[in-house]
Amino acid sequence: MTANSVLLEEMSWPEVAKLAKQKKMVLIPVGSIEQHGPHLPLNCDLTAAWEVSLRVARKIGAVVAPPIIPGVSTHHMPFPGTITLSPSTFIKVVKEYCASISRHGFKELVLVNGHGGNSASLTTASAEARVELDQVRVYHVNWWEFIPRDLGAAMSYEVGYHANGPETSWMLALRPKLVRMDLARKEMPRATKNVRASFSLYASSFKTFKDVTRSGVLGDPTRASAKEGRAYLDSAVGAISDALKELTTSPR
């Protein structure tokens, strides 16, 4: 293992055993492989979850396990390149993944999610895992929810929900060579006032993204910036790190 490595996959089994005895927390990035418009790569959600997990792990002394992909992306399947699991398969994968890690002695597992389409299934998977894995804590966090409100909403009707300005901004900060700003286009979500009162209602009103967007974009990525992306990432990493530190010191 390299001196500064936090990656489980780079460790030998005796090193992993030692970390388990030290009660290290394990962060599990969860992403997707799906379309993000004509200007972004398929691995946006995986990239964000991976990078946030690495940065949080270095702050709090945790371990980062290999990521879980693909995710639940059925609604993006009309766009080429998207790969998906069904919710039931995804839930089973997540639970068996957590069971494998916990079997070696790790007691605190954090699913760091980068894809909104995974959220419902992760809520179910983590809830069931907490019941089935004795003495093991399994947490689920959507990393973008930790972005402070004073930086603006990362997802809303006003800024959009997919391949939008904020998402393009953090990809410019993380993988600028993979972003094609010359192909970025604005396509905003549309809904009546009553439907806008509930995102869940809006999301259930279409079968696939093809029903609501031609480009695969819901938002305005044309004014994205790497500086804005770094601000989103830094603030979220700090907030998640603080939250997880509090959890490790709270009673079971």
Secondary structure, DSSP 8 states (H G I E B T S, - for coil): --TT--BGGGS-HHHHHHHHHTT--EEEEE--B--BTTTB-TTHHHHHHHHHHHHHHHHHT-EE---B-S---GGGTTSTT-B---HHHHHHHHHHHHHHHHHTT--EEEEEE--GGGHHHHHHHHHHHHHHSTT-EEEEEEGGGGS-GGG--SSBTTTEEES-HHHHHHHHHH-GGG--GGG---B-----HHHHT-HHHHHTT-SSGGGT-SSS-EE-GGG--HHHHHHHHHHHHHHHHHHHHHHHHS--
